[in-house]
Amino acid sequence: MDKSDTGTNKFVHRHLSQLKVLSRLLEHELDASKGSAEVTLDRELFENLLDTVEIFVEDVEREHGGRAVVAAKPAEKPAVTRLN
């Protein structure tokens, strides 16, 4: 294994803690809604979960020499519509 692979592996390993916290939070939310077919998340919590994943992906791409950093986010996120 060359030096750059080792550096990338250490980088990813350090940043996995973000995803571990995210995983535990989602597991907690599932446990809290036992007996129900639906899981309800606060909008702010969901946005924070999504931000955590996006930051992880951007950091890994930047470190791994992948795509250019994603363009700046729009000032306001689009509303999500649910169809039933």
GIPE-V32658 format. One record per residue. N is the residue number from 0. RES is the residue in one letter. OMEGA is omega in whole degrees, 0 to 359 (none if undefined). Layout:
N;RES;OMEGA + N;RES;OMEGA
//
This chain:
0;M;181 + 1;D;186 + 2;K;182 + 3;S;177 + 4;D;179 + 5;T;178 + 6;G;179 + 7;T;179 + 8;N;178 + 9;K;180 + 10;F;181 + 11;V;181 + 12;H;179 + 13;R;184 + 14;H;177 + 15;L;180 + 16;S;177 + 17;Q;181 + 18;L;177 + 19;K;177 + 20;V;179 + 21;L;180 + 22;S;180 + 23;R;179 + 24;L;178 + 25;L;177 + 26;E;178 + 27;H;180 + 28;E;177 + 29;L;179 + 30;D;181 + 31;A;182 + 32;S;179 + 33;K;179 + 34;G;181 + 35;S;179 + 36;A;182 + 37;E;175 + 38;V;181 + 39;T;177 + 40;L;174 + 41;D;183 + 42;R;181 + 43;E;178 + 44;L;180 + 45;F;178 + 46;E;178 + 47;N;176 + 48;L;179 + 49;L;178 + 50;D;179 + 51;T;179 + 52;V;181 + 53;E;179 + 54;I;179 + 55;F;181 + 56;V;180 + 57;E;180 + 58;D;180 + 59;V;178 + 60;E;180 + 61;R;181 + 62;E;185 + 63;H;179 + 64;G;180 + 65;G;181 + 66;R;176 + 67;A;180 + 68;V;182 + 69;V;180 + 70;A;181 + 71;A;180 + 72;K;175 + 73;P;183 + 74;A;181 + 75;E;179 + 76;K;180 + 77;P;178 + 78;A;179 + 79;V;181 + 80;T;180 + 81;R;179 + 82;L;178 + 83;N;none
//
